[in-house]
Amino acid sequence: MPHPDRGRCTGRGDQPGRLRRLLLAATAATLAVVTPASEASAQERPAGAARANPNARRDRPGFYKGRRIADVMSWEGVEWLFRETRVQEEQPEAMLDALKIRPGDTVADVGAGAGYHSIRLARRVGEKGTVLATDVQREMIAMLERNAREAGLANIRPVLATQRSTKLPDGKVDLILMVDVYHEATDPEALLKGLLVALRPGGRLVLVEFRGEDPEVPIKPEHKMTVKQVRREVEPQGFRFVDSLEFLPWQHVIIFDKPEDTPKRDEAGKAARPAATPSGDTSRRP
């Protein structure tokens, strides 16, 4: 049974109508106060100050700067990394030849998997060089260790990394190589900041990626990248574009370096401030 007063207004005059009028008046008064304040704050904004763009597209989960982030290839599919056709399709030795790796270099193979390129790199840097072979899957690291032992190579150092931490030493790496890997990074900015810290000044970052510009490359779109997209993501993190080599059948070899004058950064990726000079010490002043 409904409540006896539900919907009734007997004896209260035009109560609903009066309430509507009061609400409308209150709303108008609020708008009259808010609008001038908004205009005043806009007038006080410094010339050239950035304004929020209401039409700007924000990335959805699983996307970065408009592209879809690919899933990390599972260790269970490791056989694909050693497929018989890979030499013909990707020409790994020709790719490494183009990078002019020197004996004694410290090279990081980031996203090394089971060591397909790590073993080739280890032979090039020689006994005095080091290959830091990183991956985010323990199973891949275990297979990499086994493959390095079977190849008789003692200069490969397996490193279990995470999606947010490269686990590489600061400022010690001459070359960072990522082959068919960067597009799988779930946090590209954190990764790139860590890679920049790991490189010595003048060191190189090389991304080998299937050509997103070419619809004939038989790879899913999320596993391909254009040079334009790569530069859009990498350069804002402090890297300098050097070149994109296009001699491989299906892939770009995109080269960046770390400028000599790049400031050191802390763990959060912020540029470190120079130490303050004591007011009484003039020995270091110009």
ZIWO-V136277 format. One record per run of one state. SS is the DSSP state (2 for helix, 1 for strand, 0 for the rest). FROM is the first residue (numbers start at 1). TO is the last residue. If there is no record, write none. Layout:
[[SS	FROM	TO] [SS	FROM	TO]]
//
This chain:
[[0	1	14] [2	15	44] [0	45	62] [1	63	64] [0	65	66] [1	67	68] [0	69	74] [2	75	82] [0	83	85] [2	86	90] [0	91	91] [2	92	99] [0	100	105] [1	106	110] [0	111	115] [2	116	125] [0	126	129] [1	130	135] [0	136	137] [2	138	150] [0	151	155] [1	156	160] [0	161	172] [1	173	179] [0	180	181] [2	182	184] [0	185	187] [2	188	198] [1	199	211] [0	212	220] [2	221	223] [1	224	225] [0	226	226] [2	227	237] [0	238	238] [1	239	245] [0	246	250] [1	251	258] [0	259	264] [1	265	265] [0	266	270] [1	271	271] [0	272	286]]
//
